[in-house]
Amino acid sequence: MKPIGTYLPSGLPAATATATAPAAPAAAPPPPPPIGPNPRMRLDPALGIVVTEFLDASGKPARSVPSASQIEAYRNAQRGLT
């Protein structure tokens, strides 16, 4: 019985990677992006709602759902200000 993965479906032996590929200098992997998950979610504990923030290239929030003005309206409504 032939081991799995050493032969092609046609029955021909698979070529080895070192025999067909020329030796190339090892390139350093690119550095990881400076920001974490995008979008990120956070809990606003005062309001008890989840805020989804979309980050820009520098990692700062560019947009959020709900928006900053909506969050402020929720805070005002909670305080009794309309």
Buried (B, 14 or more C-beta within 10 A) or exposed (E): EEEEEEEEEEEEEEEEEEEEEEEEEEEEEEEEEEEEEEBBEEEEEEBEEEBEBEBEEEEEBEEBEBEEEEBEBBEEEEEEEE
